[in-house]
Amino acid sequence: MISRKYPLFKLSQPLLRFKQKDLDIQDLCGLLKIYGRIGQKTLFYRFYTRIDQVFLLWGIITAIIFMTAHFFPISWQFQAIIWSVLTLVGSVTMACLTYFWVTVEQLRWIVYLWIGLMVVGLGITDFGIFAGIGVILINLCPLWLGLTAIGYIVMGIGMSSQTFIISGLIHLLGIQLLTYFLQWQFLLTGIIMAGCLLLLAELQWDMRPPIESQILTAQEREFNRQQNVLRQS
């Protein structure tokens, strides 16, 4: 169920910004840190929460699928099988990576939403390819941009996030752009979908305030309150 407790638009928060380092317990769980050093000098340092890791995962999967479809003359039937398996593996991995975070944030419905959209998309795509349905084949890119837009917009409303709502609108705009780039549909779709995912993985997006989850211990809830104070300072 989508919560309506929080205002949809929080104009005081930037849509995107550099990542904040004062993370909550649910974000610290499974945190991935990447360093680049020469001697004692740190050239770069990046960290990715499990939610960021999911964005990276889908960004890579999306780029592989649509770039392959654009650049390589591989059988559509073969691609359908490989990409269906890859998408299902990605969905299972997403559910595993996000389980603790969505449980604490009471956002499990988001995982169900995206898995549902993926299943619908795969079903329509595979049916169109194996049954040779022309109207589906010529609209595969609008189909996936549309499903992704639905996911972002619904997620944005449920999480009170302008960033995700705007991401959904960008995907809807992408559907209109496809009519001007008929020979580049798969490439353009891959750029839009993978680009948004990778951007969301690299930067901090807006969201409703953290909740007092009973999944966490009293000490962990107090830790999260202190982290929230640090982020606001």
N, C-alpha and C positions, 0 to 999 in steps of 0.2 A: 504494500500500500504506500502511496506517495504522501509524505508528510506535508501539511500546510502550515506548520507552526512558524516558519521563518519567512521573512519577506523575500519575494522573488528577485528583486533587484537591490543590490547593495552598492550604491554608487560610490561609497567611501573606499571600496576595495578595488584595486586595479585588476583588470581581467587576467593579465599575465605579468609575472615579475620573476626575478631571480629566486631560486629556492631558498626557503627559510631553513636554518639548521636546527632550530629548537623543535624537534619532532615529538609527537605523542608516542605512547607505547605501541599502538597499533601500526604506526609508521616505522618505528625502529625494528619491529619484528621482520626478520629476513632482509634487512637493509643491505644493499650491494654497494660497495665502495670501490672506486677505480682510481688509481694513482698513476701519474707519470712523473718519474723522477730521474735526475742525473746527479749522482752523488747525494748531497744533502739538499739539493734544490728541487722543489716541487714544481714541475712544469704545468701540470693540470691536476685537478681533483674533482671528480664527479661522484655523486651518490644517487642511488635509485631505490625508492621504496618498492614494495611489491606491486603497488598500483602502477608506478612508473615502469616496472619491468613488464607488466601486461601491455602497456602502451608500446613499449619497444618491441615486444613479441609480435603484436598484431601489425605494427608498422613494417617489420621485416617480412612477415607473411604476406601482407597486402602488396608490398613492393615486388616480391618474387612472383606472385600470381599475375599481376597486371603487366609487369614488364616482360615476363615470358610470353604472355598472350600477344603483346605488341611486337616484340622483336624476333620471336622464334616460330617457324612454321611447324609446330608440333600438332599432332592430331587432337581435335577438340575432345574426342572421347577419352583419350589418354590423359589429357589435362584435367578433365572432369573427375576422373578417378583419383589422380594424385592430389589435386587441390581439395577434393572432398575429405580425403584422409587427413591432409595437413590441417584443414579447418577444424575437423573434429578433435584432432590432437591439441590444437591451439585452444579450443573451447574447454577441454578437460584441464589443461595446464592453467588457463585463466581461473577456473573455479578453484583449483588447489591453491594458487598463489594468493587469491583475494579472500579466501574463506575467513581468516581471522579478522581482517580489516572490515569487511562488510558485516560481519557478525557484531563487532563492537559498535560500528556506526549505524547498525540497524538498516542496512541497505542491501540485504541479500536479493531483493527483488531485481536489482540492477543486473546481477549475474544471470538470473532467469530470463530477464528481458533480452539480453544480448545473445544468449544461447538460443532463445526462441527465434530471434531475427536471423541468426545464422542458419538454423535448421530450415526456416522458410526460404531463405535465399538459396541454400543448397538444393532444396527440393525443386524449386522452380527452375534453377539453372540446369540441374542434371536432367530434368524432364525435357526441357527445351533442347538440350544437346542430343540426348539419346533418341528422342522421338522426332527430332528434326523440325521443331516448331519455329518457323521463321520469325514470327512476331516476338518471340522470346529471345532468340539469338541476336536480333538487331537491337535489343533493348537491355542487354545484360549490364552495361555500364550504368544507365539510368536506374535499373533495378537495385544495384548494390549501393549507389549513391543515395537513393531514396530510403532504403532500409537503414543505412548508417545515419542519415539525417533524422529519422524517427528515433533511433536509439539515443543520439546526442540530445535532442530536444526534450524527450521524456526524462532522461537522466538529469538534464539541466534543471528542469522544473522540480523534480524530486529532491535534488541536492541544493536548490536555490543558487545555481551557478550560471552566471551570465556567459562564462567562457564556453560551456558546453552547448548552450542554446545558440550562440553565435557560430560555433563549429557546425551545428546542424544546418544553420542557414547558409553557411558557405557550401556545404554539400548540395543543398537545394539549388544554389546559384550555379554550381558545377553542372547540374543537369541541363540548365539552359545554355551553358557554354559549349556543351557537347555538340549542339546543333551547328556550331560554327567550325568545329574541328572534327568532322566525320571520320577522317582518316587517322586521327590521333586519339580516338576515344579511350582506348585502354591505357595509353600512356598518360593522358590527362587525368583519368580517374585514379590511376595509381599515384600520381603526384599529389592530388588533393587528399586522398584517403591516408596514404602513408605520411605525407607532410604534416597533416594535423596530428596524427598519432605521435610522431617523433617530437613535434613541438610540445605537446602535452607532457611527454616524458621528460623533457629537458627543463621546463619552466614550471613555476608554481601557479596553479589555477585557483580561482576563487571557489568558495564553498560555504555552506551554512556553518555556524559555530559548532565546535565539538560538543558531543552530548555526554551526559553522565551515565555511562553504560554500566549496568549491573554485572556484566561479564567480567569486568575488571575488579581487582581487589581495591580496598579503600586506599592503600598506598599508591597503587597505580593511578587511581582517579585523582589523587592529590598531585601526583607527578604531572599528569596531563594539565591540571589547572595551573600549575607553576609554568609549564611550557607555554601555555596560552598567554599568560601574563608577559613572558619574555618576548613572544612574537608580537605582542601589541606595543611593546616599548620601543 
